[in-house]
Amino acid sequence: MGQAVKITEILRNQNFLKLWIGQIVSALGDRFHQMALLGLIIQKGGNVGEELSKITFWSVFPFF
């Protein structure tokens, strides 16, 4: 078995830290985008339930 590595040792690697922070910013941007779309659909009215489910499905789909 390999040696156990602590998370603090990994975060000292500048390239990994930049990648990790970039992933967090990207995920937050995705959620803000999803909330904005949901807000527009709710404001628009109409068949809100179906449209909300479509946005939620297509937002979650890439993670599967």
PDB file with SEQRES, HELIX, SHEET and CRYST1 records, atoms N, CA, C and O in Angstrom:
SEQRES   1 A   64  MET GLY GLN ALA VAL LYS ILE THR GLU ILE LEU ARG ASN          
SEQRES   2 A   64  GLN ASN PHE LEU LYS LEU TRP ILE GLY GLN ILE VAL SER          
SEQRES   3 A   64  ALA LEU GLY ASP ARG PHE HIS GLN MET ALA LEU LEU GLY          
SEQRES   4 A   64  LEU ILE ILE GLN LYS GLY GLY ASN VAL GLY GLU GLU LEU          
SEQRES   5 A   64  SER LYS ILE THR PHE TRP SER VAL PHE PRO PHE PHE              
HELIX    1 AA1 ILE A    7  LEU A   11  1                                   5    
HELIX    2 AA2 GLN A   14  LYS A   44  1                                  31    
HELIX    3 AA3 VAL A   48  VAL A   60  1                                  13    
HELIX    4 AA4 PHE A   61  PHE A   63  5                                   3    
CRYST1    1.000    1.000    1.000  90.00  90.00  90.00 P 1           1          
ATOM      1  N   MET A   1       0.839  -1.199   0.000  1.00  0.00           N  
ATOM      2  CA  MET A   1       0.000   0.000   0.000  1.00  0.00           C  
ATOM      3  C   MET A   1       0.877   1.253   0.000  1.00  0.00           C  
ATOM      4  O   MET A   1       2.003   1.254   0.496  1.00  0.00           O  
ATOM      5  N   GLY A   2       0.328   2.289  -0.561  1.00  0.00           N  
ATOM      6  CA  GLY A   2       1.061   3.544  -0.618  1.00  0.00           C  
ATOM      7  C   GLY A   2       0.991   4.299   0.694  1.00  0.00           C  
ATOM      8  O   GLY A   2       0.286   3.920   1.629  1.00  0.00           O  
ATOM      9  N   GLN A   3       1.735   5.360   0.725  1.00  0.00           N  
ATOM     10  CA  GLN A   3       1.774   6.195   1.911  1.00  0.00           C  
ATOM     11  C   GLN A   3       0.515   7.046   1.991  1.00  0.00           C  
ATOM     12  O   GLN A   3       0.007   7.513   0.971  1.00  0.00           O  
ATOM     13  N   ALA A   4       0.011   7.248   3.209  1.00  0.00           N  
ATOM     14  CA  ALA A   4      -1.151   8.117   3.401  1.00  0.00           C  
ATOM     15  C   ALA A   4      -0.706   9.573   3.236  1.00  0.00           C  
ATOM     16  O   ALA A   4       0.342   9.977   3.740  1.00  0.00           O  
ATOM     17  N   VAL A   5      -1.513  10.341   2.531  1.00  0.00           N  
ATOM     18  CA  VAL A   5      -1.190  11.747   2.294  1.00  0.00           C  
ATOM     19  C   VAL A   5      -2.272  12.600   2.946  1.00  0.00           C  
ATOM     20  O   VAL A   5      -3.466  12.344   2.787  1.00  0.00           O  
ATOM     21  N   LYS A   6      -1.837  13.608   3.676  1.00  0.00           N  
ATOM     22  CA  LYS A   6      -2.781  14.514   4.330  1.00  0.00           C  
ATOM     23  C   LYS A   6      -3.285  15.552   3.333  1.00  0.00           C  
ATOM     24  O   LYS A   6      -2.597  15.914   2.378  1.00  0.00           O  
ATOM     25  N   ILE A   7      -4.496  16.015   3.581  1.00  0.00           N  
ATOM     26  CA  ILE A   7      -5.106  17.001   2.671  1.00  0.00           C  
ATOM     27  C   ILE A   7      -4.294  18.300   2.645  1.00  0.00           C  
ATOM     28  O   ILE A   7      -4.222  18.966   1.612  1.00  0.00           O  
ATOM     29  N   THR A   8      -3.688  18.657   3.774  1.00  0.00           N  
ATOM     30  CA  THR A   8      -2.894  19.892   3.800  1.00  0.00           C  
ATOM     31  C   THR A   8      -1.681  19.785   2.880  1.00  0.00           C  
ATOM     32  O   THR A   8      -1.260  20.775   2.283  1.00  0.00           O  
ATOM     33  N   GLU A   9      -1.118  18.576   2.767  1.00  0.00           N  
ATOM     34  CA  GLU A   9       0.015  18.381   1.853  1.00  0.00           C  
ATOM     35  C   GLU A   9      -0.431  18.531   0.401  1.00  0.00           C  
ATOM     36  O   GLU A   9       0.297  19.079  -0.427  1.00  0.00           O  
ATOM     37  N   ILE A  10      -1.613  18.048   0.106  1.00  0.00           N  
ATOM     38  CA  ILE A  10      -2.125  18.142  -1.263  1.00  0.00           C  
ATOM     39  C   ILE A  10      -2.412  19.591  -1.627  1.00  0.00           C  
ATOM     40  O   ILE A  10      -2.107  20.033  -2.735  1.00  0.00           O  
ATOM     41  N   LEU A  11      -3.003  20.332  -0.684  1.00  0.00           N  
ATOM     42  CA  LEU A  11      -3.365  21.723  -0.968  1.00  0.00           C  
ATOM     43  C   LEU A  11      -2.144  22.630  -1.084  1.00  0.00           C  
ATOM     44  O   LEU A  11      -2.259  23.746  -1.591  1.00  0.00           O  
ATOM     45  N   ARG A  12      -0.998  22.182  -0.635  1.00  0.00           N  
ATOM     46  CA  ARG A  12       0.233  22.977  -0.804  1.00  0.00           C  
ATOM     47  C   ARG A  12       0.698  22.990  -2.262  1.00  0.00           C  
ATOM     48  O   ARG A  12       1.458  23.866  -2.675  1.00  0.00           O  
ATOM     49  N   ASN A  13       0.237  22.017  -3.023  1.00  0.00           N  
ATOM     50  CA  ASN A  13       0.558  21.984  -4.448  1.00  0.00           C  
ATOM     51  C   ASN A  13      -0.258  23.093  -5.126  1.00  0.00           C  
ATOM     52  O   ASN A  13      -1.486  23.018  -5.184  1.00  0.00           O  
ATOM     53  N   GLN A  14       0.419  24.104  -5.629  1.00  0.00           N  
ATOM     54  CA  GLN A  14      -0.254  25.282  -6.177  1.00  0.00           C  
ATOM     55  C   GLN A  14      -1.153  24.950  -7.362  1.00  0.00           C  
ATOM     56  O   GLN A  14      -2.232  25.526  -7.498  1.00  0.00           O  
ATOM     57  N   ASN A  15      -0.726  24.035  -8.213  1.00  0.00           N  
ATOM     58  CA  ASN A  15      -1.545  23.672  -9.368  1.00  0.00           C  
ATOM     59  C   ASN A  15      -2.841  22.994  -8.935  1.00  0.00           C  
ATOM     60  O   ASN A  15      -3.907  23.290  -9.473  1.00  0.00           O  
ATOM     61  N   PHE A  16      -2.752  22.081  -7.957  1.00  0.00           N  
ATOM     62  CA  PHE A  16      -3.948  21.410  -7.476  1.00  0.00           C  
ATOM     63  C   PHE A  16      -4.879  22.402  -6.777  1.00  0.00           C  
ATOM     64  O   PHE A  16      -6.096  22.339  -6.951  1.00  0.00           O  
ATOM     65  N   LEU A  17      -4.320  23.303  -5.999  1.00  0.00           N  
ATOM     66  CA  LEU A  17      -5.133  24.304  -5.306  1.00  0.00           C  
ATOM     67  C   LEU A  17      -5.889  25.179  -6.299  1.00  0.00           C  
ATOM     68  O   LEU A  17      -7.069  25.471  -6.101  1.00  0.00           O  
ATOM     69  N   LYS A  18      -5.212  25.600  -7.370  1.00  0.00           N  
ATOM     70  CA  LYS A  18      -5.879  26.413  -8.398  1.00  0.00           C  
ATOM     71  C   LYS A  18      -7.002  25.629  -9.084  1.00  0.00           C  
ATOM     72  O   LYS A  18      -8.078  26.166  -9.345  1.00  0.00           O  
ATOM     73  N   LEU A  19      -6.733  24.348  -9.370  1.00  0.00           N  
ATOM     74  CA  LEU A  19      -7.760  23.503  -9.975  1.00  0.00           C  
ATOM     75  C   LEU A  19      -8.957  23.366  -9.048  1.00  0.00           C  
ATOM     76  O   LEU A  19     -10.099  23.488  -9.491  1.00  0.00           O  
ATOM     77  N   TRP A  20      -8.714  23.118  -7.783  1.00  0.00           N  
ATOM     78  CA  TRP A  20      -9.773  22.928  -6.789  1.00  0.00           C  
ATOM     79  C   TRP A  20     -10.618  24.186  -6.636  1.00  0.00           C  
ATOM     80  O   TRP A  20     -11.846  24.108  -6.605  1.00  0.00           O  
ATOM     81  N   ILE A  21      -9.971  25.345  -6.540  1.00  0.00           N  
ATOM     82  CA  ILE A  21     -10.700  26.615  -6.424  1.00  0.00           C  
ATOM     83  C   ILE A  21     -11.497  26.876  -7.695  1.00  0.00           C  
ATOM     84  O   ILE A  21     -12.632  27.348  -7.624  1.00  0.00           O  
ATOM     85  N   GLY A  22     -10.922  26.577  -8.855  1.00  0.00           N  
ATOM     86  CA  GLY A  22     -11.636  26.749 -10.120  1.00  0.00           C  
ATOM     87  C   GLY A  22     -12.883  25.877 -10.196  1.00  0.00           C  
ATOM     88  O   GLY A  22     -13.918  26.315 -10.698  1.00  0.00           O  
ATOM     89  N   GLN A  23     -12.792  24.658  -9.707  1.00  0.00           N  
ATOM     90  CA  GLN A  23     -13.945  23.760  -9.694  1.00  0.00           C  
ATOM     91  C   GLN A  23     -15.052  24.291  -8.781  1.00  0.00           C  
ATOM     92  O   GLN A  23     -16.233  24.203  -9.116  1.00  0.00           O  
ATOM     93  N   ILE A  24     -14.672  24.835  -7.644  1.00  0.00           N  
ATOM     94  CA  ILE A  24     -15.658  25.407  -6.715  1.00  0.00           C  
ATOM     95  C   ILE A  24     -16.359  26.603  -7.348  1.00  0.00           C  
ATOM     96  O   ILE A  24     -17.582  26.718  -7.270  1.00  0.00           O  
ATOM     97  N   VAL A  25     -15.594  27.489  -7.971  1.00  0.00           N  
ATOM     98  CA  VAL A  25     -16.173  28.665  -8.629  1.00  0.00           C  
ATOM     99  C   VAL A  25     -17.099  28.230  -9.762  1.00  0.00           C  
ATOM    100  O   VAL A  25     -18.178  28.797  -9.936  1.00  0.00           O  
ATOM    101  N   SER A  26     -16.686  27.235 -10.524  1.00  0.00           N  
ATOM    102  CA  SER A  26     -17.503  26.738 -11.628  1.00  0.00           C  
ATOM    103  C   SER A  26     -18.816  26.141 -11.120  1.00  0.00           C  
ATOM    104  O   SER A  26     -19.878  26.396 -11.688  1.00  0.00           O  
ATOM    105  N   ALA A  27     -18.742  25.354 -10.060  1.00  0.00           N  
ATOM    106  CA  ALA A  27     -19.952  24.744  -9.502  1.00  0.00           C  
ATOM    107  C   ALA A  27     -20.902  25.813  -8.964  1.00  0.00           C  
ATOM    108  O   ALA A  27     -22.115  25.710  -9.143  1.00  0.00           O  
ATOM    109  N   LEU A  28     -20.361  26.835  -8.308  1.00  0.00           N  
ATOM    110  CA  LEU A  28     -21.212  27.923  -7.820  1.00  0.00           C  
ATOM    111  C   LEU A  28     -21.870  28.668  -8.984  1.00  0.00           C  
ATOM    112  O   LEU A  28     -23.048  29.018  -8.914  1.00  0.00           O  
ATOM    113  N   GLY A  29     -21.114  28.906 -10.039  1.00  0.00           N  
ATOM    114  CA  GLY A  29     -21.672  29.560 -11.217  1.00  0.00           C  
ATOM    115  C   GLY A  29     -22.790  28.746 -11.841  1.00  0.00           C  
ATOM    116  O   GLY A  29     -23.798  29.300 -12.279  1.00  0.00           O  
ATOM    117  N   ASP A  30     -22.614  27.432 -11.883  1.00  0.00           N  
ATOM    118  CA  ASP A  30     -23.669  26.558 -12.410  1.00  0.00           C  
ATOM    119  C   ASP A  30     -24.945  26.670 -11.576  1.00  0.00           C  
ATOM    120  O   ASP A  30     -26.043  26.743 -12.126  1.00  0.00           O  
ATOM    121  N   ARG A  31     -24.802  26.683 -10.263  1.00  0.00           N  
ATOM    122  CA  ARG A  31     -25.987  26.774  -9.384  1.00  0.00           C  
ATOM    123  C   ARG A  31     -26.673  28.136  -9.524  1.00  0.00           C  
ATOM    124  O   ARG A  31     -27.902  28.208  -9.549  1.00  0.00           O  
ATOM    125  N   PHE A  32     -25.885  29.222  -9.615  1.00  0.00           N  
ATOM    126  CA  PHE A  32     -26.491  30.550  -9.793  1.00  0.00           C  
ATOM    127  C   PHE A  32     -27.247  30.617 -11.124  1.00  0.00           C  
ATOM    128  O   PHE A  32     -28.331  31.194 -11.205  1.00  0.00           O  
ATOM    129  N   HIS A  33     -26.664  30.027 -12.151  1.00  0.00           N  
ATOM    130  CA  HIS A  33     -27.309  29.987 -13.461  1.00  0.00           C  
ATOM    131  C   HIS A  33     -28.625  29.218 -13.377  1.00  0.00           C  
ATOM    132  O   HIS A  33     -29.638  29.649 -13.926  1.00  0.00           O  
ATOM    133  N   GLN A  34     -28.605  28.085 -12.690  1.00  0.00           N  
ATOM    134  CA  GLN A  34     -29.819  27.283 -12.535  1.00  0.00           C  
ATOM    135  C   GLN A  34     -30.885  28.063 -11.759  1.00  0.00           C  
ATOM    136  O   GLN A  34     -32.058  28.048 -12.134  1.00  0.00           O  
ATOM    137  N   MET A  35     -30.485  28.740 -10.688  1.00  0.00           N  
ATOM    138  CA  MET A  35     -31.460  29.520  -9.910  1.00  0.00           C  
ATOM    139  C   MET A  35     -32.048  30.644 -10.751  1.00  0.00           C  
ATOM    140  O   MET A  35     -33.239  30.935 -10.646  1.00  0.00           O  
ATOM    141  N   ALA A  36     -31.220  31.283 -11.591  1.00  0.00           N  
ATOM    142  CA  ALA A  36     -31.720  32.361 -12.450  1.00  0.00           C  
ATOM    143  C   ALA A  36     -32.737  31.823 -13.455  1.00  0.00           C  
ATOM    144  O   ALA A  36     -33.774  32.445 -13.684  1.00  0.00           O  
ATOM    145  N   LEU A  37     -32.441  30.663 -14.058  1.00  0.00           N  
ATOM    146  CA  LEU A  37     -33.395  30.064 -14.992  1.00  0.00           C  
ATOM    147  C   LEU A  37     -34.708  29.711 -14.299  1.00  0.00           C  
ATOM    148  O   LEU A  37     -35.788  29.966 -14.832  1.00  0.00           O  
ATOM    149  N   LEU A  38     -34.610  29.128 -13.119  1.00  0.00           N  
ATOM    150  CA  LEU A  38     -35.820  28.779 -12.375  1.00  0.00           C  
ATOM    151  C   LEU A  38     -36.633  30.025 -12.034  1.00  0.00           C  
ATOM    152  O   LEU A  38     -37.861  30.021 -12.116  1.00  0.00           O  
ATOM    153  N   GLY A  39     -35.926  31.097 -11.649  1.00  0.00           N  
ATOM    154  CA  GLY A  39     -36.619  32.350 -11.344  1.00  0.00           C  
ATOM    155  C   GLY A  39     -37.332  32.927 -12.559  1.00  0.00           C  
ATOM    156  O   GLY A  39     -38.449  33.429 -12.442  1.00  0.00           O  
ATOM    157  N   LEU A  40     -36.696  32.858 -13.722  1.00  0.00           N  
ATOM    158  CA  LEU A  40     -37.329  33.362 -14.948  1.00  0.00           C  
ATOM    159  C   LEU A  40     -38.569  32.547 -15.306  1.00  0.00           C  
ATOM    160  O   LEU A  40     -39.585  33.107 -15.718  1.00  0.00           O  
ATOM    161  N   ILE A  41     -38.488  31.240 -15.152  1.00  0.00           N  
ATOM    162  CA  ILE A  41     -39.630  30.383 -15.470  1.00  0.00           C  
ATOM    163  C   ILE A  41     -40.790  30.662 -14.513  1.00  0.00           C  
ATOM    164  O   ILE A  41     -41.945  30.739 -14.932  1.00  0.00           O  
ATOM    165  N   ILE A  42     -40.478  30.810 -13.242  1.00  0.00           N  
ATOM    166  CA  ILE A  42     -41.539  31.098 -12.257  1.00  0.00           C  
ATOM    167  C   ILE A  42     -42.177  32.451 -12.561  1.00  0.00           C  
ATOM    168  O   ILE A  42     -43.397  32.598 -12.489  1.00  0.00           O  
ATOM    169  N   GLN A  43     -41.343  33.442 -12.902  1.00  0.00           N  
ATOM    170  CA  GLN A  43     -41.851  34.776 -13.217  1.00  0.00           C  
ATOM    171  C   GLN A  43     -42.704  34.754 -14.478  1.00  0.00           C  
ATOM    172  O   GLN A  43     -43.704  35.466 -14.564  1.00  0.00           O  
ATOM    173  N   LYS A  44     -42.320  33.950 -15.444  1.00  0.00           N  
ATOM    174  CA  LYS A  44     -43.049  33.854 -16.714  1.00  0.00           C  
ATOM    175  C   LYS A  44     -44.447  33.276 -16.516  1.00  0.00           C  
ATOM    176  O   LYS A  44     -45.410  33.708 -17.149  1.00  0.00           O  
ATOM    177  N   GLY A  45     -44.537  32.289 -15.622  1.00  0.00           N  
ATOM    178  CA  GLY A  45     -45.838  31.647 -15.394  1.00  0.00           C  
ATOM    179  C   GLY A  45     -46.062  30.533 -16.389  1.00  0.00           C  
ATOM    180  O   GLY A  45     -45.103  29.959 -16.904  1.00  0.00           O  
ATOM    181  N   GLY A  46     -47.308  30.220 -16.666  1.00  0.00           N  
ATOM    182  CA  GLY A  46     -47.621  29.145 -17.603  1.00  0.00           C  
ATOM    183  C   GLY A  46     -47.496  27.782 -16.952  1.00  0.00           C  
ATOM    184  O   GLY A  46     -47.830  27.617 -15.779  1.00  0.00           O  
ATOM    185  N   ASN A  47     -47.017  26.807 -17.708  1.00  0.00           N  
ATOM    186  CA  ASN A  47     -46.860  25.434 -17.225  1.00  0.00           C  
ATOM    187  C   ASN A  47     -45.558  25.335 -16.428  1.00  0.00           C  
ATOM    188  O   ASN A  47     -44.582  24.739 -16.884  1.00  0.00           O  
ATOM    189  N   VAL A  48     -45.557  25.920 -15.245  1.00  0.00           N  
ATOM    190  CA  VAL A  48     -44.346  26.073 -14.453  1.00  0.00           C  
ATOM    191  C   VAL A  48     -43.781  24.733 -14.015  1.00  0.00           C  
ATOM    192  O   VAL A  48     -42.567  24.537 -14.086  1.00  0.00           O  
ATOM    193  N   GLY A  49     -44.608  23.812 -13.569  1.00  0.00           N  
ATOM    194  CA  GLY A  49     -44.132  22.535 -13.061  1.00  0.00           C  
ATOM    195  C   GLY A  49     -43.308  21.759 -14.065  1.00  0.00           C  
ATOM    196  O   GLY A  49     -42.234  21.253 -13.739  1.00  0.00           O  
ATOM    197  N   GLU A  50     -43.809  21.664 -15.290  1.00  0.00           N  
ATOM    198  CA  GLU A  50     -43.102  20.922 -16.331  1.00  0.00           C  
ATOM    199  C   GLU A  50     -41.780  21.593 -16.693  1.00  0.00           C  
ATOM    200  O   GLU A  50     -40.764  20.918 -16.856  1.00  0.00           O  
ATOM    201  N   GLU A  51     -41.790  22.899 -16.815  1.00  0.00           N  
ATOM    202  CA  GLU A  51     -40.572  23.632 -17.172  1.00  0.00           C  
ATOM    203  C   GLU A  51     -39.525  23.538 -16.063  1.00  0.00           C  
ATOM    204  O   GLU A  51     -38.336  23.382 -16.339  1.00  0.00           O  
ATOM    205  N   LEU A  52     -39.969  23.634 -14.810  1.00  0.00           N  
ATOM    206  CA  LEU A  52     -39.026  23.526 -13.693  1.00  0.00           C  
ATOM    207  C   LEU A  52     -38.392  22.142 -13.656  1.00  0.00           C  
ATOM    208  O   LEU A  52     -37.197  22.010 -13.390  1.00  0.00           O  
ATOM    209  N   SER A  53     -39.176  21.126 -13.918  1.00  0.00           N  
ATOM    210  CA  SER A  53     -38.628  19.771 -13.899  1.00  0.00           C  
ATOM    211  C   SER A  53     -37.628  19.569 -15.033  1.00  0.00           C  
ATOM    212  O   SER A  53     -36.634  18.864 -14.856  1.00  0.00           O  
ATOM    213  N   LYS A  54     -37.872  20.172 -16.192  1.00  0.00           N  
ATOM    214  CA  LYS A  54     -36.931  20.063 -17.310  1.00  0.00           C  
ATOM    215  C   LYS A  54     -35.594  20.717 -16.961  1.00  0.00           C  
ATOM    216  O   LYS A  54     -34.535  20.139 -17.205  1.00  0.00           O  
ATOM    217  N   ILE A  55     -35.644  21.910 -16.394  1.00  0.00           N  
ATOM    218  CA  ILE A  55     -34.412  22.617 -16.028  1.00  0.00           C  
ATOM    219  C   ILE A  55     -33.649  21.828 -14.976  1.00  0.00           C  
ATOM    220  O   ILE A  55     -32.431  21.680 -15.072  1.00  0.00           O  
ATOM    221  N   THR A  56     -34.349  21.328 -13.983  1.00  0.00           N  
ATOM    222  CA  THR A  56     -33.689  20.554 -12.934  1.00  0.00           C  
ATOM    223  C   THR A  56     -33.073  19.284 -13.502  1.00  0.00           C  
ATOM    224  O   THR A  56     -31.938  18.943 -13.167  1.00  0.00           O  
ATOM    225  N   PHE A  57     -33.809  18.580 -14.358  1.00  0.00           N  
ATOM    226  CA  PHE A  57     -33.292  17.346 -14.959  1.00  0.00           C  
ATOM    227  C   PHE A  57     -32.030  17.613 -15.767  1.00  0.00           C  
ATOM    228  O   PHE A  57     -31.026  16.925 -15.582  1.00  0.00           O  
ATOM    229  N   TRP A  58     -32.061  18.596 -16.658  1.00  0.00           N  
ATOM    230  CA  TRP A  58     -30.915  18.852 -17.520  1.00  0.00           C  
ATOM    231  C   TRP A  58     -29.748  19.464 -16.755  1.00  0.00           C  
ATOM    232  O   TRP A  58     -28.608  19.392 -17.214  1.00  0.00           O  
ATOM    233  N   SER A  59     -30.009  20.057 -15.607  1.00  0.00           N  
ATOM    234  CA  SER A  59     -28.909  20.565 -14.780  1.00  0.00           C  
ATOM    235  C   SER A  59     -28.186  19.442 -14.051  1.00  0.00           C  
ATOM    236  O   SER A  59     -26.976  19.518 -13.837  1.00  0.00           O  
ATOM    237  N   VAL A  60     -28.914  18.411 -13.671  1.00  0.00           N  
ATOM    238  CA  VAL A  60     -28.349  17.302 -12.920  1.00  0.00           C  
ATOM    239  C   VAL A  60     -27.798  16.219 -13.844  1.00  0.00           C  
ATOM    240  O   VAL A  60     -26.894  15.483 -13.450  1.00  0.00           O  
ATOM    241  N   PHE A  61     -28.320  16.108 -15.053  1.00  0.00           N  
ATOM    242  CA  PHE A  61     -27.970  15.052 -16.004  1.00  0.00           C  
ATOM    243  C   PHE A  61     -26.464  14.862 -16.224  1.00  0.00           C  
ATOM    244  O   PHE A  61     -26.004  13.720 -16.230  1.00  0.00           O  
ATOM    245  N   PRO A  62     -25.675  15.936 -16.405  1.00  0.00           N  
ATOM    246  CA  PRO A  62     -24.241  15.737 -16.668  1.00  0.00           C  
ATOM    247  C   PRO A  62     -23.497  15.026 -15.533  1.00  0.00           C  
ATOM    248  O   PRO A  62     -22.463  14.405 -15.778  1.00  0.00           O  
ATOM    249  N   PHE A  63     -23.992  15.102 -14.319  1.00  0.00           N  
ATOM    250  CA  PHE A  63     -23.298  14.475 -13.202  1.00  0.00           C  
ATOM    251  C   PHE A  63     -23.488  12.961 -13.185  1.00  0.00           C  
ATOM    252  O   PHE A  63     -22.762  12.253 -12.487  1.00  0.00           O  
ATOM    253  N   PHE A  64     -24.448  12.467 -13.939  1.00  0.00           N  
ATOM    254  CA  PHE A  64     -24.654  11.028 -14.013  1.00  0.00           C  
ATOM    255  C   PHE A  64     -23.847  10.459 -15.140  1.00  0.00           C  
ATOM    256  O   PHE A  64     -23.881   9.251 -15.375  1.00  0.00           O  
TER     257      PHE A  64                                                      
END                                                                             
